[in-house]
Amino acid sequence: MSTLKQLQRDVAVRMRRGDTLASVEADVIDPSALSDAEKSALWLYGWSFVDWRRQRREAMAHIDVLAGSPVPKRPRRKHLRLAEVSSP
């Protein structure tokens, strides 16, 4: 099996267990001796594990930066408050 295929398997294992793409890129993809094209293919493969909504937000943010538009702030998530339970 080629090194590219072995690293593809490593990327899949790490992404499925919840590692960030940034950590997979830093630990697996970047230090490899692969060509830039092969590294790009592995990065794209890792990116395919990221939720599509996050992919869309990231792509739009990059386009906004390149177009010179101000990047909109991400809305804050509302935290659920736990109800107080009184003892009987």
N, C-alpha and C positions, 0 to 999 in steps of 0.2 A: 504494500500500500504506500502511496506517495506521501511525502511530508505534508503536502497541501491537504490531502484527505484526512490525515491524522489530526491536523490542526483544526479542520472543519469539525471533526468529532469533538475535540476539546472545547471549541467555541459553543457547540450545541449543548454539551453537558453543563458548562458553566452558566449559560443563559437560562437553561431550564431550571437550574437550582436557584436562580434569582440574582446572580451576579449582575452588576451594572455593565453596560457596554463599555464604559470608560475603563473599568478594571480589566475586562477581557482584552481590550485593545492594548492596555499598558503591559499586561502580564503575558499575553499569548501572541497577539498579532505583531505589535511593534518590534519585540526583540527577535522575532524569527528571521531567518536568512532568506526569506522569500523575496521575489521581485515586487515592485510597487503594485503591479497589476494583480498579483496573487494576494497581496495584503489588502488591496481594495476590495477584492472579491470576498475575502473573509470578513471584512468590516461590514460589507453590505449584507452578508449572510447573518451576521450577528444582529444587525439593525432590523432584520426581518422578524426577530423575536420580540421587538419592542411594540407595545400596544399602538395600534394605528392612530389613535387620537393623539398620543404623544408625538408620534412621527409627524403628524400634520402640524401640531403646534410648533415643533422645532423647525420644520421647513418654512412655515410662514414667518417665524421670527428671523430666520436667516435672510429671507427675501426682503423683509422690512429693513433690516440693517443694510443690505446691499443697495436698496432703493433710497436710502437716506431717510426713511420714515422713523419716527420714534417707535421704539418697541413697546407695545402695551404691556403693562404689568399683569402678571397672572393673578386672577382673582383668588382671594384668600378662601380657603375651605372653612366652612363653618364646622366647629367642633360640637359634637353632641354633648349635652350636659346630662349627667346622671341624676336621676331623681333620688332624693333622700328618702330612705325607707326608715320609718320609725319602728321601734321594737314594740311588740304587743305587751 
